[in-house]
Amino acid sequence: MAAAAGLALLALLAAAGAERSRKVSMEYNPGWNSSSVNLLHVRAVGPEDSLHYVWSSIGAPSVLLVATRSPNSALRVNWTQLLSPSPAGAIWIDPPDSVLYSTAVVFTKLFEFSEAKPSEELFYPTYDLSEFSWDSLNHTLNHTALTAELRGVPATDPGGAFANGSLAFRVTAYESSGRAVPLPSLQHTPGSSQLQFIVAGVAPRGSGSRFRLQLATLEPPGAARHLRARSSIDDEYTPSVFQVLSLQAEPPNSSSPLSFLQWKAAAYGSPSPRREDGIGCRAGGLHVASGTPPGTPPVLRAFFGDSLATSTASVLNVTFGGEEGHVYQERRYLSWSVLLGFGEPPRDTFSPLVISITAVALGTPLAMLLLGSCLLLLAQRRRYSEYEPIN
């Protein structure tokens, strides 16, 4: 029975990436009239299934991802219980037996550091994202564009670093395949969502400060996260970026992903990024542990309940800057984009522009060779036709 369910799940997730489109909707705080907390439900409906993303700033910013086998599955929230000290069971999918797979991502901390000496790093006090104060997400929710932005500042800011700045998570959901317009122009699939992490106007606490974002994932028993890196195509979409990284959840004895986080090895120092605005981006070692990680947000405890004790937590640090550390110092802006979805992550292909250029580059010599051969044949034919034998 478990094997059959696993095969059905893999088939569903494979179909999720292969479909041409899904019907996507966004709902803010479903069943709750207050804007004192933020919970955004993104629902992507296919012909035979539904994908659910539940974004929240109750505790550390997080997203719950659920794949179901029913196009009519719905999110249910018991708000009184969710906001209580014991939220287990406050969030569920109806019908419960339609759930095939669930996972979660939590954005836990933001580190700031600078080089004190060669090969040494000086870290400043950590920004714990669970202690931030977040604006109402409902003010930025756009049902037509399928976008929303969660913006926050530390609840206490003794140094005044956030006096003129903020930290934001900008969510964009997609109904069909395509590419995001601004760099890094991530390719997306139907039902996937892009998250843009933004640090804007925050005063650096040191010369050449760099930032490091810590995130954690939660997987059901058996599944595990693996960090995969592969070479990318350098073309018009992301010039000079040659690496794509994916944090993939994979079931036992299989390399077919259940879900993924995918990004390119680049961040940017401008709201309208160009190639010269690029900031280095690298991922640190992936640390895996069993059991409930400390500081798990209430939304995840509400959905997973006691099963958190047997879950697998994976922690990853993504660092921005290197030799380009001066970019944030000068512009005080940093953005990093990552795609979240189910099944196989999308793969880059050559753009039409690059295909055209390649065709011209390869076709011109061939055309010249053919033209030269034709002229040579014509010249030889003319020479023989003008020859008159001597009697």
VOLUM-321341 format. One record per residue (C-alpha): residue number from 1; residue in three letters; x, y, z. Coordinates in steps of 0.02 Angstrom, whole numbers. Each point is the difference from the previous one (the first is absolute). Example, Ala and Ser with C-alpha at 12.3 -4.5 7.8 and 13.67 -1.06 7.14 Angstrom:
<sites>
[1,"ALA",[615,-225,390]];
[2,"SER",[69,172,-33]];
</sites>
This chain:
<sites>
[1,"MET",[0,0,0]];
[2,"ALA",[141,120,45]];
[3,"ALA",[88,-39,-165]];
[4,"ALA",[-159,34,-98]];
[5,"ALA",[-24,165,91]];
[6,"GLY",[180,47,-36]];
[7,"LEU",[-21,-35,-185]];
[8,"ALA",[-161,100,-4]];
[9,"LEU",[88,144,86]];
[10,"LEU",[146,1,-121]];
[11,"ALA",[-120,-6,-148]];
[12,"LEU",[-99,146,71]];
[13,"LEU",[154,105,31]];
[14,"ALA",[69,-39,-173]];
[15,"ALA",[-165,54,-75]];
[16,"ALA",[4,160,102]];
[17,"GLY",[153,59,-94]];
[18,"ALA",[-59,-63,-169]];
[19,"GLU",[-170,86,-2]];
[20,"ARG",[-27,155,-104]];
[21,"SER",[-96,96,132]];
[22,"ARG",[-88,-5,168]];
[23,"LYS",[-134,108,77]];
[24,"VAL",[86,98,139]];
[25,"SER",[-83,102,138]];
[26,"MET",[61,96,153]];
[27,"GLU",[-94,21,164]];
[28,"TYR",[54,104,150]];
[29,"ASN",[-38,-65,175]];
[30,"PRO",[-140,-119,-58]];
[31,"GLY",[-143,2,126]];
[32,"TRP",[78,139,105]];
[33,"ASN",[-43,186,-9]];
[34,"SER",[150,67,97]];
[35,"SER",[162,60,-80]];
[36,"SER",[101,-17,160]];
[37,"VAL",[85,-155,-73]];
[38,"ASN",[45,-54,-177]];
[39,"LEU",[-51,-162,-84]];
[40,"LEU",[-9,-10,-190]];
[41,"HIS",[-74,-153,-85]];
[42,"VAL",[50,-29,-182]];
[43,"ARG",[-100,-138,-85]];
[44,"ALA",[48,-70,-171]];
[45,"VAL",[-134,-115,-72]];
[46,"GLY",[31,-126,-138]];
[47,"PRO",[-119,-121,-87]];
[48,"GLU",[22,-136,132]];
[49,"ASP",[94,78,145]];
[50,"SER",[38,157,99]];
[51,"LEU",[161,78,65]];
[52,"HIS",[-6,107,157]];
[53,"TYR",[126,130,63]];
[54,"VAL",[-31,76,171]];
[55,"TRP",[112,150,33]];
[56,"SER",[5,72,176]];
[57,"SER",[92,122,114]];
[58,"ILE",[-71,-75,160]];
[59,"GLY",[168,-35,78]];
[60,"ALA",[143,-9,-126]];
[61,"PRO",[-53,26,-182]];
[62,"SER",[-45,-169,-72]];
[63,"VAL",[-93,-91,-137]];
[64,"LEU",[-93,-164,9]];
[65,"LEU",[-12,-98,-165]];
[66,"VAL",[-133,-134,-22]];
[67,"ALA",[-40,-106,-153]];
[68,"THR",[-171,-86,-8]];
[69,"ARG",[-84,-121,-119]];
[70,"SER",[-162,100,-5]];
[71,"PRO",[-40,157,-101]];
[72,"ASN",[-127,43,136]];
[73,"SER",[114,-10,152]];
[74,"ALA",[-12,151,115]];
[75,"LEU",[100,79,141]];
[76,"ARG",[-83,9,172]];
[77,"VAL",[60,107,145]];
[78,"ASN",[-58,3,181]];
[79,"TRP",[62,174,43]];
[80,"THR",[-34,-8,187]];
[81,"GLN",[104,-157,15]];
[82,"LEU",[135,62,-121]];
[83,"LEU",[33,154,105]];
[84,"SER",[-1,-98,163]];
[85,"PRO",[155,-74,87]];
[86,"SER",[-50,-172,-68]];
[87,"PRO",[-34,20,-187]];
[88,"ALA",[17,-185,-51]];
[89,"GLY",[-147,-49,-111]];
[90,"ALA",[-55,179,-37]];
[91,"ILE",[40,-12,-186]];
[92,"TRP",[-52,-142,-115]];
[93,"ILE",[-48,-41,-178]];
[94,"ASP",[-177,-59,-35]];
[95,"PRO",[-22,-142,-42]];
[96,"PRO",[150,-59,104]];
[97,"ASP",[24,-160,-100]];
[98,"SER",[32,101,-159]];
[99,"VAL",[172,56,63]];
[100,"LEU",[141,-91,-90]];
[101,"TYR",[151,101,54]];
[102,"SER",[42,148,112]];
[103,"THR",[158,96,41]];
[104,"ALA",[49,169,71]];
[105,"VAL",[133,135,-11]];
[106,"VAL",[42,120,141]];
[107,"PHE",[108,157,-15]];
[108,"THR",[79,8,172]];
[109,"LYS",[143,124,14]];
[110,"LEU",[97,136,-90]];
[111,"PHE",[184,14,41]];
[112,"GLU",[108,153,-35]];
[113,"PHE",[188,-12,-3]];
[114,"SER",[157,79,-71]];
[115,"GLU",[181,-51,-18]];
[116,"ALA",[99,48,154]];
[117,"LYS",[162,-72,-69]];
[118,"PRO",[41,-108,-150]];
[119,"SER",[-94,-165,17]];
[120,"GLU",[-87,62,158]];
[121,"GLU",[-180,58,18]];
[122,"LEU",[-74,120,127]];
[123,"PHE",[-183,-36,36]];
[124,"TYR",[-119,129,69]];
[125,"PRO",[-154,-42,107]];
[126,"THR",[-116,-115,-98]];
[127,"TYR",[-168,56,-66]];
[128,"ASP",[-125,-132,60]];
[129,"LEU",[-144,8,-125]];
[130,"SER",[-123,-73,124]];
[131,"GLU",[21,161,101]];
[132,"PHE",[-43,118,-143]];
[133,"SER",[-155,108,-11]];
[134,"TRP",[-86,-25,-169]];
[135,"ASP",[-116,117,-95]];
[136,"SER",[-169,-63,-57]];
[137,"LEU",[25,-102,-157]];
[138,"ASN",[-176,45,-54]];
[139,"HIS",[59,175,-48]];
[140,"THR",[112,-70,-138]];
[141,"LEU",[-110,-145,-58]];
[142,"ASN",[-38,7,-186]];
[143,"HIS",[-125,-134,-53]];
[144,"THR",[22,39,-184]];
[145,"ALA",[190,-3,-7]];
[146,"LEU",[4,-140,131]];
[147,"THR",[128,93,106]];
[148,"ALA",[17,49,182]];
[149,"GLU",[139,70,109]];
[150,"LEU",[40,-30,182]];
[151,"ARG",[103,144,70]];
[152,"GLY",[72,13,176]];
[153,"VAL",[124,75,121]];
[154,"PRO",[70,-63,166]];
[155,"ALA",[-118,24,147]];
[156,"THR",[147,81,89]];
[157,"ASP",[137,92,-96]];
[158,"PRO",[120,79,126]];
[159,"GLY",[131,41,-131]];
[160,"GLY",[-124,79,-119]];
[161,"ALA",[58,-103,-149]];
[162,"PHE",[-181,-15,-60]];
[163,"ALA",[-44,184,27]];
[164,"ASN",[-13,26,-188]];
[165,"GLY",[-6,-180,-58]];
[166,"SER",[-94,-164,3]];
[167,"LEU",[9,-182,-43]];
[168,"ALA",[-129,-73,-119]];
[169,"PHE",[-60,-163,-76]];
[170,"ARG",[-90,28,-166]];
[171,"VAL",[-107,-146,-62]];
[172,"THR",[-53,-27,-181]];
[173,"ALA",[-109,-148,-52]];
[174,"TYR",[-9,-68,-178]];
[175,"GLU",[-141,-78,-99]];
[176,"SER",[106,-56,-149]];
[177,"SER",[178,-29,-56]];
[178,"GLY",[113,147,-41]];
[179,"ARG",[136,112,69]];
[180,"ALA",[2,141,125]];
[181,"VAL",[40,166,-86]];
[182,"PRO",[134,75,115]];
[183,"LEU",[168,-84,25]];
[184,"PRO",[38,-138,38]];
[185,"SER",[-150,-43,-111]];
[186,"LEU",[-37,-165,86]];
[187,"GLN",[-97,-124,-104]];
[188,"HIS",[-162,-55,83]];
[189,"THR",[-127,-140,-20]];
[190,"PRO",[-190,-2,22]];
[191,"GLY",[-44,10,184]];
[192,"SER",[174,50,59]];
[193,"SER",[36,158,101]];
[194,"GLN",[147,118,2]];
[195,"LEU",[64,80,159]];
[196,"GLN",[106,157,-9]];
[197,"PHE",[98,37,159]];
[198,"ILE",[39,187,14]];
[199,"VAL",[108,101,119]];
[200,"ALA",[-28,185,-36]];
[201,"GLY",[67,154,89]];
[202,"VAL",[68,-95,150]];
[203,"ALA",[155,89,66]];
[204,"PRO",[151,-117,-1]];
[205,"ARG",[86,-21,169]];
[206,"GLY",[174,-17,-73]];
[207,"SER",[109,42,-149]];
[208,"GLY",[-40,-115,-145]];
[209,"SER",[-139,-91,95]];
[210,"ARG",[-68,-159,-77]];
[211,"PHE",[-158,-95,39]];
[212,"ARG",[-40,-183,26]];
[213,"LEU",[-179,-66,0]];
[214,"GLN",[-36,-160,96]];
[215,"LEU",[-145,-110,-52]];
[216,"ALA",[-63,-168,59]];
[217,"THR",[-110,-132,-82]];
[218,"LEU",[-111,-133,78]];
[219,"GLU",[-32,-167,-84]];
[220,"PRO",[-109,-150,47]];
[221,"PRO",[88,-161,55]];
[222,"GLY",[100,-79,-140]];
[223,"ALA",[18,151,-113]];
[224,"ALA",[161,100,7]];
[225,"ARG",[67,161,-73]];
[226,"HIS",[151,3,-115]];
[227,"LEU",[91,151,-68]];
[228,"ARG",[29,-21,-187]];
[229,"ALA",[106,114,-109]];
[230,"ARG",[14,-2,-188]];
[231,"SER",[73,107,-137]];
[232,"SER",[-116,125,-80]];
[233,"ILE",[-7,76,-174]];
[234,"ASP",[74,174,-13]];
[235,"ASP",[-122,94,-110]];
[236,"GLU",[-111,154,-3]];
[237,"TYR",[-103,-52,153]];
[238,"THR",[140,6,128]];
[239,"PRO",[164,54,-80]];
[240,"SER",[160,-65,82]];
[241,"VAL",[-92,-114,123]];
[242,"PHE",[52,-179,-27]];
[243,"GLN",[-72,-94,148]];
[244,"VAL",[-175,-51,56]];
[245,"LEU",[-28,-73,173]];
[246,"SER",[-148,-104,59]];
[247,"LEU",[-44,-56,175]];
[248,"GLN",[-102,-154,-43]];
[249,"ALA",[-107,-113,108]];
[250,"GLU",[22,-179,-60]];
[251,"PRO",[-86,-160,59]];
[252,"PRO",[101,-154,51]];
[253,"ASN",[83,-96,-143]];
[254,"SER",[-49,129,-129]];
[255,"SER",[76,155,-78]];
[256,"SER",[-168,67,-61]];
[257,"PRO",[-32,157,104]];
[258,"LEU",[-159,23,100]];
[259,"SER",[27,188,17]];
[260,"PHE",[137,127,-27]];
[261,"LEU",[74,171,35]];
[262,"GLN",[97,60,-151]];
[263,"TRP",[107,155,-24]];
[264,"LYS",[143,66,-104]];
[265,"ALA",[168,43,78]];
[266,"ALA",[-34,186,-6]];
[267,"ALA",[-81,137,102]];
[268,"TYR",[-22,181,-53]];
[269,"GLY",[30,174,70]];
[270,"SER",[-140,94,-89]];
[271,"PRO",[-191,-6,-9]];
[272,"SER",[20,1,-191]];
[273,"PRO",[151,-114,-13]];
[274,"ARG",[124,-2,-142]];
[275,"ARG",[150,-111,-27]];
[276,"GLU",[118,122,86]];
[277,"ASP",[-111,-2,156]];
[278,"GLY",[42,-182,35]];
[279,"ILE",[51,-57,174]];
[280,"GLY",[81,-168,33]];
[281,"CYS",[-111,-133,78]];
[282,"ARG",[58,-165,73]];
[283,"ALA",[-79,-137,104]];
[284,"GLY",[84,-72,155]];
[285,"GLY",[0,-179,60]];
[286,"LEU",[-168,-85,24]];
[287,"HIS",[-28,-60,179]];
[288,"VAL",[-129,-136,29]];
[289,"ALA",[-77,-48,168]];
[290,"SER",[-151,-100,60]];
[291,"GLY",[-139,64,109]];
[292,"THR",[-85,168,24]];
[293,"PRO",[121,145,-22]];
[294,"PRO",[-8,137,132]];
[295,"GLY",[-105,150,-45]];
[296,"THR",[-117,-94,-118]];
[297,"PRO",[-137,125,-48]];
[298,"PRO",[-177,-29,66]];
[299,"VAL",[-69,-26,-177]];
[300,"LEU",[111,-151,-26]];
[301,"ARG",[-35,-69,173]];
[302,"ALA",[-185,25,-37]];
[303,"PHE",[8,-105,-159]];
[304,"PHE",[128,-135,40]];
[305,"GLY",[-42,-23,184]];
[306,"ASP",[84,-150,82]];
[307,"SER",[78,-56,-164]];
[308,"LEU",[129,138,21]];
[309,"ALA",[89,-113,123]];
[310,"THR",[43,-121,-140]];
[311,"SER",[32,129,-136]];
[312,"THR",[168,41,-78]];
[313,"ALA",[64,178,11]];
[314,"SER",[131,67,-120]];
[315,"VAL",[87,167,30]];
[316,"LEU",[87,99,-136]];
[317,"ASN",[90,168,-1]];
[318,"VAL",[0,108,-157]];
[319,"THR",[135,135,1]];
[320,"PHE",[-6,158,-105]];
[321,"GLY",[157,94,-47]];
[322,"GLY",[182,-39,-17]];
[323,"GLU",[112,116,-96]];
[324,"GLU",[-163,91,-40]];
[325,"GLY",[-32,44,183]];
[326,"HIS",[16,185,-43]];
[327,"VAL",[-158,-8,-108]];
[328,"TYR",[-116,-2,151]];
[329,"GLN",[110,128,89]];
[330,"GLU",[-27,121,-143]];
[331,"ARG",[-180,-35,-48]];
[332,"ARG",[-78,-74,157]];
[333,"TYR",[-104,-121,-100]];
[334,"LEU",[7,-188,-15]];
[335,"SER",[-121,-118,-87]];
[336,"TRP",[6,-189,-21]];
[337,"SER",[-130,-103,-93]];
[338,"VAL",[-43,-183,29]];
[339,"LEU",[-133,-110,-81]];
[340,"LEU",[-104,-123,103]];
[341,"GLY",[-99,-140,-77]];
[342,"PHE",[-45,-184,-12]];
[343,"GLY",[81,-136,-105]];
[344,"GLU",[149,29,-115]];
[345,"PRO",[73,176,2]];
[346,"PRO",[1,86,-171]];
[347,"ARG",[156,-8,-108]];
[348,"ASP",[72,142,-102]];
[349,"THR",[-4,-11,-189]];
[350,"PHE",[77,114,-130]];
[351,"SER",[-102,157,-30]];
[352,"PRO",[-68,41,-176]];
[353,"LEU",[127,142,-12]];
[354,"VAL",[147,-115,37]];
[355,"ILE",[-68,-132,-120]];
[356,"SER",[-12,133,-137]];
[357,"ILE",[175,64,32]];
[358,"THR",[69,-177,1]];
[359,"ALA",[-91,-42,-160]];
[360,"VAL",[71,155,-85]];
[361,"ALA",[174,-34,68]];
[362,"LEU",[-2,-180,-59]];
[363,"GLY",[-100,31,-157]];
[364,"THR",[104,143,-74]];
[365,"PRO",[158,-105,-28]];
[366,"LEU",[-105,-141,-71]];
[367,"ALA",[-89,120,-117]];
[368,"MET",[167,73,-56]];
[369,"LEU",[68,-175,-30]];
[370,"LEU",[-152,-48,-104]];
[371,"LEU",[8,164,-97]];
[372,"GLY",[186,-25,-35]];
[373,"SER",[-31,-178,-60]];
[374,"CYS",[-137,58,-118]];
[375,"LEU",[110,138,-73]];
[376,"LEU",[143,-124,-25]];
[377,"LEU",[-114,-121,-91]];
[378,"LEU",[-67,139,-111]];
[379,"ALA",[176,59,-40]];
[380,"GLN",[54,-177,-45]];
[381,"ARG",[-153,-26,-108]];
[382,"ARG",[30,163,-93]];
[383,"ARG",[183,-46,-33]];
[384,"TYR",[-44,-168,-75]];
[385,"SER",[-144,72,-102]];
[386,"GLU",[118,127,-86]];
[387,"TYR",[129,-132,-49]];
[388,"GLU",[6,-37,-188]];
[389,"PRO",[95,-155,-56]];
[390,"ILE",[133,22,-138]];
[391,"ASN",[-30,-107,-153]];
</sites>
